[in-house]
C-alpha cells in the first residue's frame, strides 16, 4: 500500500504500467492507421484513434509524474470517450468501419479501456484522501 | 512462426505472470527466482526476434512486415523495462508491474500470430 500519497507509487505503479501499455498500443495503432490505411472518406475512426492515443499518453505522463489535475482531466475524457464511442459504435456501425481502442466499449481489449478510467478515478481519490498536501 | 511457437510463448509468459502474481499477493520481494524466470522468457523472446525476422525474410506470405517487426521488438523490450520498473518500486506492487508486463507479452504473442496469418489485414 502506498507509503506516499503520490499517484505513481504503490498500486499506482501498476496503474501507470497499464496506462503505459495502452498509451503505446493506442498511439502505435493510430500511427499505423494514419500511415497505411487512411484512404477512405471516413476519417472518424482515424482521428479518434489518434485522439485516444494522445489521451492515454498524457494520462500516463500525468499519473507517473503526480500531476493530479491533468490526470483527472485526461481520465475524465477517457471515461466519456469510451462510453460515448462504445454507444455510438453499437448504434451506428457505419460510423466506425475500422476499430479504435474505444469501439464496442473496448471489447477488442477485453473491456480494459472501460474499466481503466474507473480504476484511475478511484486511485486519484484514494491517494488524495491519504493526506495529499 | 506457427501456432506452437506463439501459444508456447503466451503460456510461458502466463506462467511467469502467475509466478509474479504469487509474489504480489504474498508480498514477496522481487527475488532471484522471478528474475531468472523473466530472463528465460527474455531469451526466448530474443530467439523469437531473430527467428521471426528470418522467417519474415523467407516467407511467401503476405505479412505486414513493419507491424510484425515492431511487435517482435516491443516484446523484447517489455520484460527488461518491467524488471527495472518493478525493482524500483519497493512495495508489493513492484512485482505487480511484472504481472502486467507478462500478460501484455502473452497478448502480443497471440496478436503476432494473427499478424503472421494476416488476420488483421
gemmi code that builds the backbone of each chain (N, CA, C; Angstrom):
import gemmi

chains = {
    "A": [
        ("UNK", (0.852, -1.202, 0.000), (0.000, 0.000, 0.000), (0.883, 1.245, 0.000)),
        ("UNK", (0.357, 2.339, -0.492), (1.237, 3.492, -0.711), (1.750, 4.107, 0.578)),
        ("UNK", (3.054, 4.287, 0.628), (3.628, 4.981, 1.776), (3.446, 6.475, 1.589)),
        ("UNK", (3.483, 6.868, 0.314), (3.303, 8.276, -0.007), (2.019, 8.427, -0.818)),
        ("UNK", (1.363, 9.552, -0.648), (0.153, 9.789, -1.427), (0.533, 10.401, -2.766)),
        ("UNK", (1.260, 9.603, -3.505), (1.761, 10.020, -4.801), (1.140, 9.050, -5.802)),
        ("UNK", (0.627, 9.576, -6.923), (-0.101, 8.696, -7.837), (0.790, 7.665, -8.527)),
        ("UNK", (2.101, 7.819, -8.439), (2.962, 6.905, -9.184), (3.585, 5.820, -8.310)),
        ("UNK", (3.225, 5.782, -7.031), (3.822, 4.773, -6.168), (2.807, 3.738, -5.700)),
        ("UNK", (3.341, 2.660, -5.146), (2.472, 1.585, -4.681), (1.675, 1.010, -5.827)),
        ("UNK", (0.375, 0.829, -5.597), (-0.501, 0.306, -6.647), (-0.450, 1.199, -7.889)),
        ("UNK", (-0.185, 2.483, -7.645), (-0.098, 3.441, -8.747), (0.904, 3.037, -9.809)),
        ("UNK", (1.932, 2.335, -9.382), (2.947, 1.927, -10.351), (2.373, 0.904, -11.331)),
        ("UNK", (1.541, 0.018, -10.811), (0.876, -0.958, -11.687), (-0.074, -0.223, -12.629)),
        ("UNK", (-0.794, 0.750, -12.067), (-1.740, 1.528, -12.878), (-1.012, 2.267, -13.996)),
        ("UNK", (0.108, 2.880, -13.653), (0.895, 3.586, -14.671), (1.377, 2.598, -15.732)),
        ("UNK", (1.758, 1.400, -15.296), (2.219, 0.384, -16.247), (1.105, 0.028, -17.235)),
        ("UNK", (-0.108, -0.166, -16.714), (-1.236, -0.499, -17.591), (-1.521, 0.667, -18.532)),
        ("UNK", (-1.502, 1.883, -17.988), (-1.726, 3.063, -18.829), (-0.647, 3.177, -19.906)),
        ("UNK", (0.583, 2.857, -19.528), (1.680, 2.931, -20.494), (1.448, 1.949, -21.638)),
        ("UNK", (0.983, 0.747, -21.290), (0.690, -0.254, -22.321), (-0.368, 0.276, -23.277)),
        ("UNK", (-1.424, 0.900, -22.706), (-2.489, 1.409, -23.569), (-2.053, 2.641, -24.346)),
        ("UNK", (-1.188, 3.438, -23.739), (-0.667, 4.602, -24.456), (0.093, 4.143, -25.691)),
        ("UNK", (0.946, 3.141, -25.505), (1.736, 2.635, -26.625), (0.831, 1.945, -27.641)),
        ("UNK", (-0.096, 1.125, -27.137), (-0.992, 0.391, -28.035), (-1.833, 1.347, -28.880)),
        ("UNK", (-2.461, 2.321, -28.211), (-3.363, 3.241, -28.915), (-2.590, 4.159, -29.852)),
        ("UNK", (-1.448, 4.663, -29.376), (-0.674, 5.589, -30.192), (-0.084, 4.887, -31.411)),
        ("UNK", (0.445, 3.675, -31.197), (1.063, 2.999, -32.337), (0.013, 2.512, -33.325)),
        ("UNK", (-1.146, 2.073, -32.794), (-2.234, 1.692, -33.707), (-2.606, 2.891, -34.580)),
        ("UNK", (-2.693, 4.046, -33.936), (-3.054, 5.259, -34.658), (-2.021, 5.596, -35.727)),
        ("UNK", (-0.745, 5.480, -35.370), (0.310, 5.802, -36.338), (0.235, 4.858, -37.529)),
        ("UNK", (0.056, 3.557, -37.233), (-0.052, 2.572, -38.318), (-1.243, 2.895, -39.209)),
        ("UNK", (-2.369, 3.235, -38.572), (-3.570, 3.560, -39.357), (-3.344, 4.790, -40.219)),
        ("UNK", (-2.735, 5.819, -39.615), (-2.541, 7.067, -40.353), (-1.586, 6.871, -41.523)),
        ("UNK", (-0.591, 6.018, -41.323), (0.393, 5.802, -42.387), (-0.151, 4.918, -43.496)),
        ("UNK", (-0.883, 3.859, -43.106), (-1.229, 2.844, -44.104), (-2.678, 2.837, -44.566)),
        ("UNK", (-3.611, 3.302, -43.727), (-4.993, 2.984, -44.033), (-5.907, 4.133, -44.426)),
        ("UNK", (-5.463, 5.368, -44.201), (-6.375, 6.456, -44.485), (-6.471, 6.693, -45.988)),
        ("UNK", (-7.443, 6.067, -46.569), (-7.704, 6.313, -47.980), (-9.194, 6.507, -48.194)),
        ("UNK", (-9.987, 6.006, -47.233), (-11.436, 6.128, -47.370), (-11.898, 7.529, -46.980)),
        ("UNK", (-13.185, 7.776, -47.180), (-13.739, 9.087, -46.838), (-13.974, 9.210, -45.331)),
        ("UNK", (-14.073, 8.064, -44.685), (-14.371, 8.083, -43.256), (-13.104, 8.296, -42.448)),
        ("UNK", (-12.957, 9.513, -41.969), (-11.775, 9.798, -41.178), (-12.043, 9.652, -39.685)),
        ("UNK", (-13.330, 9.504, -39.329), (-13.699, 9.487, -37.906), (-12.874, 8.505, -37.073)),
        ("UNK", (-12.800, 7.218, -37.449), (-12.053, 6.294, -36.598), (-10.576, 6.630, -36.488)),
        ("UNK", (-10.016, 7.217, -37.558), (-8.586, 7.507, -37.529), (-8.279, 8.702, -36.643)),
        ("UNK", (-9.127, 9.717, -36.759), (-8.975, 10.875, -35.886), (-9.174, 10.458, -34.435)),
        ("UNK", (-10.169, 9.596, -34.227), (-10.483, 9.130, -32.882), (-9.338, 8.306, -32.299)),
        ("UNK", (-8.758, 7.449, -33.120), (-7.619, 6.650, -32.679), (-6.471, 7.549, -32.234)),
        ("UNK", (-6.199, 8.546, -33.044), (-5.119, 9.471, -32.725), (-5.415, 10.209, -31.418)),
        ("UNK", (-6.685, 10.657, -31.291), (-7.103, 11.364, -30.084), (-6.963, 10.467, -28.852)),
        ("UNK", (-7.441, 9.224, -28.973), (-7.356, 8.280, -27.858), (-5.897, 8.035, -27.475)),
        ("UNK", (-5.056, 7.904, -28.493), (-3.636, 7.689, -28.239), (-3.043, 8.825, -27.430)),
        ("UNK", (-3.380, 10.058, -27.834), (-2.855, 11.232, -27.131), (-3.363, 11.265, -25.687)),
        ("UNK", (-4.659, 10.961, -25.509), (-5.247, 10.964, -24.163), (-4.513, 9.977, -23.249)),
        ("UNK", (-4.257, 8.771, -23.765), (-3.564, 7.768, -22.948), (-2.137, 8.182, -22.628)),
        ("UNK", (-1.466, 8.762, -23.613), (-0.083, 9.191, -23.385), (-0.043, 10.262, -22.296)),
        ("UNK", (-0.951, 11.249, -22.398), (-0.963, 12.338, -21.414), (-1.372, 11.806, -20.037)),
        ("UNK", (-2.352, 10.883, -20.004), (-2.792, 10.311, -18.725), (-1.648, 9.541, -18.064)),
        ("UNK", (-0.904, 8.794, -18.866), (0.236, 8.039, -18.329), (1.254, 8.991, -17.716)),
        ("UNK", (1.551, 10.049, -18.476), (2.515, 11.043, -18.003), (2.019, 11.685, -16.699)),
        ("UNK", (0.736, 12.051, -16.677), (0.169, 12.737, -15.508), (0.226, 11.849, -14.267)),
        ("UNK", (-0.121, 10.574, -14.430), (-0.102, 9.647, -13.291), (1.332, 9.377, -12.824)),
        ("UNK", (2.230, 9.230, -13.785), (3.611, 8.916, -13.446), (4.297, 10.081, -12.737)),
        ("UNK", (3.857, 11.313, -13.065), (4.524, 12.483, -12.500), (3.694, 13.165, -11.416)),
        ("UNK", (2.612, 12.498, -11.048), (1.765, 13.005, -9.976), (1.123, 14.351, -10.290)),
        ("UNK", (0.785, 14.573, -11.560), (0.028, 15.770, -11.915), (-1.450, 15.423, -11.784)),
        ("UNK", (-2.000, 15.653, -10.611), (-3.335, 15.148, -10.304), (-4.427, 15.763, -11.176)),
        ("UNK", (-4.338, 17.075, -11.373), (-5.388, 17.749, -12.137), (-5.405, 17.268, -13.595)),
        ("UNK", (-4.212, 17.177, -14.151), (-4.092, 16.714, -15.527), (-4.584, 15.268, -15.637)),
        ("UNK", (-4.256, 14.473, -14.636), (-4.694, 13.072, -14.624), (-6.217, 13.010, -14.574)),
        ("UNK", (-6.799, 13.852, -13.726), (-8.259, 13.862, -13.576), (-8.939, 14.224, -14.895)),
        ("UNK", (-8.406, 15.240, -15.559), (-8.993, 15.687, -16.832), (-8.877, 14.590, -17.888)),
        ("UNK", (-7.676, 14.033, -18.032), (-7.480, 13.036, -19.099), (-8.254, 11.753, -18.818)),
        ("UNK", (-8.304, 11.338, -17.560), (-9.062, 10.128, -17.232), (-10.550, 10.390, -17.438)),
        ("UNK", (-10.982, 11.623, -17.133), (-12.370, 12.012, -17.377), (-12.713, 11.933, -18.862)),
        ("UNK", (-11.812, 12.469, -19.701), (-12.012, 12.414, -21.155), (-12.073, 10.962, -21.612)),
        ("UNK", (-11.200, 10.156, -21.020), (-11.131, 8.739, -21.366), (-12.460, 8.043, -21.049)),
        ("UNK", (-12.999, 8.358, -19.864), (-14.263, 7.748, -19.436), (-15.404, 8.150, -20.368)),
        ("UNK", (-15.495, 9.460, -20.633), (-16.536, 9.953, -21.546), (-16.330, 9.347, -22.937)),
        ("UNK", (-15.073, 9.287, -23.360), (-14.747, 8.767, -24.688), (-15.162, 7.321, -24.862)),
        ("UNK", (-14.798, 6.487, -23.909), (-15.076, 5.056, -24.072), (-16.575, 4.779, -24.033)),
        ("UNK", (-17.299, 5.543, -23.203), (-18.750, 5.330, -23.128), (-19.447, 5.864, -24.375)),
        ("UNK", (-19.068, 7.085, -24.778), (-19.685, 7.686, -25.969), (-19.413, 6.851, -27.222)),
        ("UNK", (-18.144, 6.540, -27.430), (-17.774, 5.767, -28.614), (-18.372, 4.364, -28.531)),
        ("UNK", (-18.400, 3.807, -27.333), (-18.999, 2.486, -27.149), (-20.449, 2.474, -27.587)),
        ("UNK", (-21.219, 3.471, -27.139), (-22.638, 3.550, -27.505), (-22.780, 3.805, -29.005)),
        ("UNK", (-22.025, 4.800, -29.509), (-22.121, 5.152, -30.931), (-21.756, 3.980, -31.840)),
        ("UNK", (-20.730, 3.235, -31.449), (-20.286, 2.132, -32.318), (-21.308, 1.002, -32.334)),
        ("UNK", (-22.128, 0.916, -31.293), (-23.184, -0.101, -31.290), (-24.411, 0.394, -32.046)),
        ("UNK", (-24.712, 1.697, -31.871), (-25.897, 2.263, -32.516), (-25.705, 2.384, -34.022)),
        ("UNK", (-24.564, 2.930, -34.415), (-24.327, 3.164, -35.837), (-22.987, 2.561, -36.241)),
        ("UNK", (-23.013, 1.318, -36.687), (-21.758, 0.626, -37.008), (-21.042, 1.251, -38.196)),
        ("UNK", (-21.791, 1.945, -39.061), (-21.164, 2.516, -40.249), (-20.240, 3.677, -39.896)),
        ("UNK", (-20.458, 4.216, -38.711), (-19.641, 5.354, -38.279), (-18.199, 4.923, -38.000)),
        ("UNK", (-18.045, 3.678, -37.571), (-16.710, 3.182, -37.241), (-16.381, 1.912, -38.012)),
        ("UNK", (-16.055, 2.069, -39.294), (-15.730, 0.881, -40.093), (-14.424, 0.239, -39.636)),
        ("UNK", (-13.562, 1.023, -39.034), (-12.304, 0.480, -38.545), (-12.285, 0.548, -37.017)),
        ("UNK", (-11.588, -0.393, -36.406), (-11.548, -0.468, -34.953), (-10.771, 0.697, -34.325)),
        ("UNK", (-11.227, 1.137, -33.168), (-10.427, 2.002, -32.323), (-10.394, 1.339, -30.949)),
        ("UNK", (-9.545, 1.868, -30.059), (-9.482, 1.265, -28.716), (-10.832, 1.321, -28.019)),
        ("UNK", (-11.621, 2.335, -28.359), (-12.854, 2.553, -27.611), (-14.091, 1.935, -28.275)),
        ("UNK", (-13.930, 1.359, -29.454), (-15.073, 0.751, -30.131), (-15.662, -0.379, -29.291)),
        ("UNK", (-16.999, -0.469, -29.312), (-17.708, -1.523, -28.557), (-17.227, -1.599, -27.103)),
        ("UNK", (-17.067, -0.443, -26.491), (-16.613, -0.351, -25.105), (-15.274, -1.045, -24.878)),
        ("UNK", (-14.422, -1.052, -25.891), (-13.103, -1.655, -25.733), (-13.109, -3.172, -25.714)),
        ("UNK", (-14.086, -3.743, -26.412), (-14.219, -5.197, -26.435), (-12.955, -5.884, -26.962)),
        ("UNK", (-12.340, -5.249, -27.978), (-11.128, -5.819, -28.562), (-9.964, -5.866, -27.587)),
        ("UNK", (-10.099, -5.131, -26.495), (-9.058, -5.104, -25.468), (-9.623, -5.615, -24.144)),
        ("UNK", (-10.396, -6.689, -24.248), (-11.101, -7.319, -23.122), (-11.714, -6.319, -22.121)),
        ("UNK", (-12.280, -5.244, -22.662), (-13.008, -4.233, -21.877), (-12.129, -3.490, -20.867)),
        ("UNK", (-10.828, -3.667, -20.983), (-9.946, -2.929, -20.074), (-10.122, -1.413, -20.248)),
        ("UNK", (-10.270, -0.902, -21.486), (-10.474, 0.545, -21.638), (-11.694, 1.077, -20.891)),
        ("UNK", (-12.696, 0.210, -20.670), (-13.893, 0.626, -19.942), (-13.646, 0.636, -18.430)),
        ("UNK", (-12.871, -0.327, -17.957), (-12.624, -0.463, -16.519), (-11.553, 0.525, -16.045)),
        ("UNK", (-10.567, 0.741, -16.920), (-9.401, 1.541, -16.548), (-9.715, 2.939, -15.989)),
        ("UNK", (-10.606, 3.728, -16.641), (-10.869, 5.055, -16.088), (-11.478, 5.015, -14.683)),
        ("UNK", (-12.311, 4.003, -14.414), (-12.890, 3.893, -13.071), (-11.804, 3.605, -12.033)),
        ("UNK", (-10.897, 2.709, -12.396), (-9.781, 2.397, -11.502), (-8.919, 3.646, -11.307)),
        ("UNK", (-8.699, 4.369, -12.404), (-7.893, 5.586, -12.344), (-8.503, 6.626, -11.422)),
        ("UNK", (-9.820, 6.839, -11.551), (-10.505, 7.830, -10.713), (-10.483, 7.391, -9.254)),
        ("UNK", (-10.691, 6.082, -9.037), (-10.626, 5.543, -7.673), (-9.257, 5.800, -7.063)),
        ("UNK", (-8.243, 5.584, -7.854), (-6.876, 5.740, -7.364), (-6.569, 7.211, -7.052)),
        ("UNK", (-7.040, 8.119, -7.897), (-6.831, 9.547, -7.646), (-7.498, 9.954, -6.332)),
        ("UNK", (-8.706, 9.461, -6.145), (-9.472, 9.750, -4.939), (-8.774, 9.193, -3.714)),
        ("UNK", (-8.334, 7.965, -3.835), (-7.701, 7.276, -2.727), (-6.415, 7.958, -2.295)),
        ("UNK", (-5.595, 8.328, -3.282), (-4.312, 8.936, -2.939), (-4.513, 10.341, -2.363)),
        ("UNK", (-5.575, 11.011, -2.795), (-5.787, 12.359, -2.237), (-6.362, 12.269, -0.833)),
        ("UNK", (-7.128, 11.180, -0.562), (-7.725, 11.006, 0.765), (-6.672, 10.745, 1.827)),
        ("UNK", (-5.495, 10.262, 1.366), (-4.447, 9.949, 2.331), (-3.572, 11.147, 2.645)),
        ("UNK", (-4.186, 12.297, 2.687), (-3.487, 13.481, 3.148), (-2.546, 14.076, 2.136)),
        ("UNK", (-3.039, 14.208, 0.901), (-2.215, 14.872, -0.087), (-2.171, 16.359, 0.199)),
        ("UNK", (-0.979, 16.924, 0.212), (-0.830, 18.335, 0.533), (-1.256, 19.204, -0.641)),
    ],
    "B": [
        ("UNK", (7.461, -19.283, -37.678), (6.367, -18.707, -36.893), (5.112, -19.548, -37.090)),
        ("UNK", (4.685, -20.193, -36.045), (3.473, -21.001, -36.159), (2.748, -21.078, -34.821)),
        ("UNK", (1.681, -21.833, -34.810), (0.847, -21.906, -33.610), (1.616, -22.325, -32.352)),
        ("UNK", (2.379, -23.451, -32.388), (3.066, -23.872, -31.159), (3.989, -22.802, -30.602)),
        ("UNK", (4.695, -22.086, -31.484), (5.619, -21.043, -31.020), (4.852, -19.939, -30.297)),
        ("UNK", (3.815, -19.419, -30.965), (3.055, -18.304, -30.393), (2.352, -18.717, -29.095)),
        ("UNK", (1.691, -19.866, -29.135), (0.990, -20.314, -27.928), (1.969, -20.693, -26.825)),
        ("UNK", (3.096, -21.304, -27.227), (4.120, -21.668, -26.243), (4.631, -20.452, -25.494)),
        ("UNK", (4.921, -19.392, -26.242), (5.426, -18.165, -25.620), (4.339, -17.532, -24.749)),
        ("UNK", (3.103, -17.557, -25.236), (1.996, -16.996, -24.455), (1.845, -17.750, -23.129)),
        ("UNK", (1.936, -19.073, -23.192), (1.795, -19.883, -21.979), (2.965, -19.641, -21.023)),
        ("UNK", (4.162, -19.563, -21.596), (5.346, -19.278, -20.773), (5.184, -17.924, -20.063)),
        ("UNK", (4.732, -16.923, -20.821), (4.530, -15.588, -20.245), (3.459, -15.633, -19.154)),
        ("UNK", (2.405, -16.409, -19.387), (1.344, -16.528, -18.381), (1.870, -17.192, -17.114)),
        ("UNK", (2.736, -18.204, -17.288), (3.331, -18.874, -16.127), (4.143, -17.875, -15.299)),
        ("UNK", (4.941, -17.068, -15.974), (5.732, -16.059, -15.263), (4.787, -15.048, -14.600)),
        ("UNK", (3.672, -14.721, -15.289), (2.686, -13.789, -14.729), (2.110, -14.345, -13.426)),
        ("UNK", (1.785, -15.639, -13.432), (1.241, -16.278, -12.228), (2.279, -16.266, -11.111)),
        ("UNK", (3.511, -16.581, -11.483), (4.609, -16.591, -10.507), (4.796, -15.193, -9.898)),
        ("UNK", (4.772, -14.183, -10.749), (4.908, -12.799, -10.277), (3.688, -12.412, -9.433)),
        ("UNK", (2.507, -12.866, -9.859), (1.278, -12.575, -9.128), (1.309, -13.177, -7.730)),
        ("UNK", (1.899, -14.361, -7.638), (2.064, -15.004, -6.331), (2.928, -14.128, -5.424)),
        ("UNK", (3.975, -13.552, -6.003), (4.819, -12.612, -5.251), (3.998, -11.428, -4.754)),
        ("UNK", (3.166, -10.902, -5.659), (2.379, -9.715, -5.318), (1.423, -10.014, -4.170)),
        ("UNK", (0.714, -11.134, -4.289), (-0.284, -11.498, -3.276), (0.388, -11.785, -1.938)),
        ("UNK", (1.502, -12.487, -1.990), (2.204, -12.863, -0.757), (3.151, -11.775, -0.239)),
        ("UNK", (3.162, -10.669, -0.941), (4.068, -9.567, -0.575), (5.521, -10.002, -0.559)),
        ("UNK", (5.865, -10.914, -1.447), (7.250, -11.338, -1.556), (8.039, -10.264, -2.283)),
        ("UNK", (9.305, -10.154, -1.909), (10.150, -9.202, -2.622), (10.530, -9.765, -3.985)),
        ("UNK", (10.929, -8.887, -4.836), (11.379, -9.279, -6.163), (12.687, -10.051, -5.995)),
        ("UNK", (12.606, -11.391, -6.050), (13.786, -12.213, -5.773), (14.423, -12.791, -7.018)),
        ("UNK", (15.495, -13.540, -6.788), (16.218, -14.145, -7.912), (15.389, -15.101, -8.752)),
        ("UNK", (14.594, -16.008, -8.125), (13.817, -16.940, -8.966), (12.950, -16.222, -9.996)),
        ("UNK", (12.278, -15.156, -9.573), (11.437, -14.411, -10.512), (12.292, -13.754, -11.583)),
        ("UNK", (13.436, -13.237, -11.143), (14.347, -12.595, -12.096), (14.783, -13.591, -13.165)),
        ("UNK", (15.144, -14.811, -12.730), (15.579, -15.832, -13.690), (14.434, -16.234, -14.613)),
        ("UNK", (13.239, -16.318, -14.051), (12.072, -16.687, -14.868), (11.867, -15.668, -15.988)),
        ("UNK", (11.987, -14.379, -15.630), (11.847, -13.333, -16.648), (12.993, -13.433, -17.658)),
        ("UNK", (14.191, -13.782, -17.155), (15.350, -13.922, -18.045), (15.125, -15.022, -19.076)),
        ("UNK", (14.571, -16.156, -18.623), (14.301, -17.267, -19.538), (13.357, -16.793, -20.644)),
        ("UNK", (12.296, -16.095, -20.224), (11.342, -15.588, -21.211), (12.028, -14.624, -22.178)),
        ("UNK", (12.891, -13.772, -21.624), (13.581, -12.785, -22.452), (14.457, -13.465, -23.503)),
        ("UNK", (15.140, -14.537, -23.101), (15.987, -15.273, -24.046), (15.121, -15.868, -25.164)),
        ("UNK", (13.979, -16.434, -24.763), (13.052, -16.989, -25.758), (12.582, -15.887, -26.711)),
        ("UNK", (12.288, -14.706, -26.149), (11.796, -13.602, -26.979), (12.872, -13.092, -27.935)),
        ("UNK", (14.129, -13.095, -27.457), (15.228, -12.710, -28.350), (15.332, -13.720, -29.485)),
        ("UNK", (15.159, -15.004, -29.132), (15.142, -16.049, -30.158), (14.016, -15.822, -31.151)),
        ("UNK", (12.862, -15.389, -30.604), (11.705, -15.112, -31.465), (11.989, -13.950, -32.407)),
        ("UNK", (12.674, -12.935, -31.872), (13.024, -11.769, -32.696), (13.897, -12.191, -33.878)),
        ("UNK", (14.922, -13.003, -33.572), (15.831, -13.471, -34.625), (15.091, -14.414, -35.576)),
        ("UNK", (14.462, -15.429, -34.999), (13.747, -16.426, -35.799), (12.640, -15.798, -36.623)),
        ("UNK", (11.893, -14.897, -36.003), (10.780, -14.231, -36.674), (11.261, -13.376, -37.835)),
        ("UNK", (12.388, -12.687, -37.625), (12.938, -11.837, -38.689), (13.374, -12.680, -39.870)),
        ("UNK", (14.032, -13.825, -39.575), (14.473, -14.726, -40.648), (13.260, -15.281, -41.390)),
        ("UNK", (12.263, -15.712, -40.591), (11.059, -16.287, -41.187), (10.355, -15.278, -42.080)),
        ("UNK", (10.364, -14.012, -41.629), (9.713, -12.953, -42.416), (10.411, -12.787, -43.763)),
        ("UNK", (11.756, -12.911, -43.741), (12.519, -12.764, -44.969), (12.287, -13.899, -45.954)),
        ("UNK", (11.938, -15.065, -45.418), (11.825, -16.240, -46.284), (10.406, -16.555, -46.727)),
        ("UNK", (9.440, -15.994, -45.970), (8.064, -16.405, -46.229), (7.516, -15.814, -47.526)),
        ("UNK", (6.591, -16.532, -48.102), (5.893, -16.008, -49.271), (4.534, -15.448, -48.866)),
        ("UNK", (4.266, -15.523, -47.550), (3.006, -14.993, -47.052), (2.959, -13.479, -47.210)),
        ("UNK", (1.751, -12.955, -47.195), (1.575, -11.519, -47.280), (1.492, -10.952, -45.869)),
        ("UNK", (2.666, -10.876, -45.216), (2.712, -10.394, -43.842), (3.077, -8.913, -43.832)),
        ("UNK", (2.383, -8.152, -42.972), (2.720, -6.739, -42.794), (4.047, -6.669, -42.034)),
        ("UNK", (5.130, -6.544, -42.780), (6.465, -6.646, -42.210), (6.779, -5.648, -41.111)),
        ("UNK", (6.419, -4.379, -41.349), (6.726, -3.332, -40.367), (6.014, -3.617, -39.047)),
        ("UNK", (4.747, -3.966, -39.161), (3.950, -4.267, -37.970), (4.528, -5.481, -37.242)),
        ("UNK", (4.873, -6.495, -38.004), (5.405, -7.740, -37.452), (6.692, -7.484, -36.673)),
        ("UNK", (7.623, -6.776, -37.281), (8.898, -6.493, -36.632), (8.702, -5.594, -35.413)),
        ("UNK", (7.791, -4.614, -35.522), (7.574, -3.714, -34.383), (7.011, -4.494, -33.187)),
        ("UNK", (6.177, -5.499, -33.462), (5.685, -6.362, -32.384), (6.829, -7.150, -31.754)),
        ("UNK", (7.681, -7.729, -32.606), (8.815, -8.518, -32.101), (9.708, -7.672, -31.196)),
        ("UNK", (10.001, -6.451, -31.658), (10.884, -5.566, -30.891), (10.213, -5.160, -29.575)),
        ("UNK", (8.921, -4.814, -29.653), (8.190, -4.419, -28.447), (8.226, -5.539, -27.410)),
        ("UNK", (8.031, -6.774, -27.867), (8.018, -7.915, -26.950), (9.366, -8.108, -26.265)),
        ("UNK", (10.450, -7.802, -26.988), (11.787, -7.934, -26.405), (12.035, -6.837, -25.366)),
        ("UNK", (11.471, -5.661, -25.609), (11.728, -4.511, -24.736), (10.939, -4.604, -23.424)),
        ("UNK", (9.726, -5.176, -23.484), (8.838, -5.170, -22.315), (9.432, -5.799, -21.043)),
        ("UNK", (9.952, -7.059, -21.093), (10.433, -7.663, -19.839), (11.511, -6.875, -19.110)),
        ("UNK", (12.594, -6.423, -19.805), (13.592, -5.644, -19.068), (13.012, -4.359, -18.482)),
        ("UNK", (12.135, -3.704, -19.247), (11.517, -2.473, -18.743), (10.724, -2.762, -17.470)),
        ("UNK", (9.994, -3.888, -17.479), (9.180, -4.250, -16.313), (10.057, -4.549, -15.108)),
        ("UNK", (11.189, -5.233, -15.335), (12.091, -5.575, -14.231), (12.675, -4.309, -13.613)),
        ("UNK", (13.148, -3.407, -14.465), (13.734, -2.161, -13.971), (12.702, -1.384, -13.152)),
        ("UNK", (11.489, -1.308, -13.711), (10.437, -0.557, -13.046), (9.940, -1.258, -11.792)),
        ("UNK", (9.884, -2.579, -11.852), (9.400, -3.370, -10.716), (10.346, -3.292, -9.537)),
        ("UNK", (11.645, -3.372, -9.808), (12.629, -3.340, -8.722), (12.655, -1.961, -8.074)),
        ("UNK", (12.385, -0.935, -8.865), (12.402, 0.425, -8.331), (11.267, 0.660, -7.326)),
        ("UNK", (10.204, -0.150, -7.432), (9.070, 0.006, -6.517), (9.254, -0.951, -5.339)),
        ("UNK", (9.357, -0.378, -4.158), (9.694, -1.200, -3.001), (8.487, -1.889, -2.372)),
        ("UNK", (7.281, -1.455, -2.693), (6.107, -2.093, -2.100), (5.793, -3.388, -2.847)),
        ("UNK", (4.749, -4.066, -2.437), (4.345, -5.325, -3.078), (4.032, -5.149, -4.553)),
        ("UNK", (3.694, -3.939, -4.942), (3.223, -3.719, -6.312), (4.331, -3.727, -7.350)),
        ("UNK", (5.582, -3.787, -6.875), (6.691, -3.884, -7.823), (6.554, -5.114, -8.702)),
        ("UNK", (6.205, -6.246, -8.078), (6.014, -7.467, -8.863), (4.706, -7.410, -9.643)),
        ("UNK", (3.785, -6.541, -9.213), (2.532, -6.342, -9.948), (2.796, -5.799, -11.342)),
        ("UNK", (3.818, -4.956, -11.446), (4.208, -4.421, -12.754), (4.632, -5.565, -13.669)),
        ("UNK", (5.333, -6.548, -13.077), (5.775, -7.704, -13.868), (4.562, -8.507, -14.340)),
        ("UNK", (3.547, -8.619, -13.491), (2.317, -9.319, -13.891), (1.732, -8.652, -15.136)),
        ("UNK", (1.591, -7.329, -15.076), (1.038, -6.583, -16.214), (1.878, -6.817, -17.468)),
        ("UNK", (3.195, -6.745, -17.301), (4.106, -6.908, -18.440), (3.986, -8.298, -19.057)),
        ("UNK", (3.882, -9.319, -18.199), (3.823, -10.685, -18.710), (2.489, -10.948, -19.427)),
        ("UNK", (1.407, -10.406, -18.877), (0.110, -10.551, -19.541), (0.145, -9.852, -20.901)),
        ("UNK", (0.788, -8.679, -20.924), (0.910, -7.944, -22.186), (1.704, -8.763, -23.204)),
        ("UNK", (2.790, -9.371, -22.738), (3.615, -10.192, -23.633), (2.804, -11.352, -24.206)),
        ("UNK", (1.994, -11.988, -23.354), (1.164, -13.108, -23.803), (0.193, -12.647, -24.893)),
        ("UNK", (-0.452, -11.505, -24.652), (-1.411, -10.978, -25.631), (-0.704, -10.638, -26.942)),
        ("UNK", (0.468, -9.990, -26.817), (1.220, -9.615, -28.021), (1.617, -10.848, -28.821)),
        ("UNK", (1.952, -11.923, -28.112), (2.344, -13.159, -28.801), (1.197, -13.685, -29.661)),
        ("UNK", (-0.009, -13.635, -29.108), (-1.173, -14.122, -29.857), (-1.511, -13.187, -31.018)),
        ("UNK", (-1.350, -11.892, -30.785), (-1.615, -10.933, -31.870), (-0.560, -11.061, -32.965)),
        ("UNK", (0.659, -11.389, -32.545), (1.749, -11.592, -33.500), (1.379, -12.732, -34.448)),
        ("UNK", (0.812, -13.783, -33.880), (0.375, -14.928, -34.688), (-0.692, -14.471, -35.682)),
        ("UNK", (-1.572, -13.592, -35.208), (-2.615, -13.050, -36.081), (-2.036, -12.253, -37.237)),
        ("UNK", (-1.009, -11.463, -36.927), (-0.357, -10.661, -37.970), (0.304, -11.590, -38.989)),
        ("UNK", (0.944, -12.631, -38.463), (1.624, -13.608, -39.331), (0.631, -14.263, -40.281)),
        ("UNK", (-0.553, -14.547, -39.762), (-1.566, -15.208, -40.584), (-2.380, -14.209, -41.415)),
        ("UNK", (-2.088, -12.925, -41.213), (-2.801, -11.906, -41.984), (-4.223, -11.694, -41.521)),
        ("UNK", (-4.476, -12.008, -40.236), (-5.841, -11.910, -39.714), (-6.323, -10.468, -39.595)),
        ("UNK", (-5.368, -9.530, -39.501), (-5.787, -8.133, -39.330), (-5.658, -7.332, -40.624)),
        ("UNK", (-5.410, -8.033, -41.702), (-5.199, -7.319, -42.966), (-6.502, -6.734, -43.477)),
    ],
}
model = gemmi.Model(1)
for chain_id, residues in chains.items():
    chain = gemmi.Chain(chain_id)
    for i, (resn, *xyz) in enumerate(residues, 1):
        res = gemmi.Residue()
        res.name, res.seqid = resn, gemmi.SeqId(i, " ")
        for name, pos in zip(("N", "CA", "C"), xyz):
            atom = gemmi.Atom()
            atom.name, atom.element = name, gemmi.Element(name[0])
            atom.pos, atom.b_iso = gemmi.Position(*pos), 0.0
            res.add_atom(atom)
        chain.add_residue(res)
    model.add_chain(chain)
structure = gemmi.Structure()
structure.add_model(model)
structure.setup_entities()
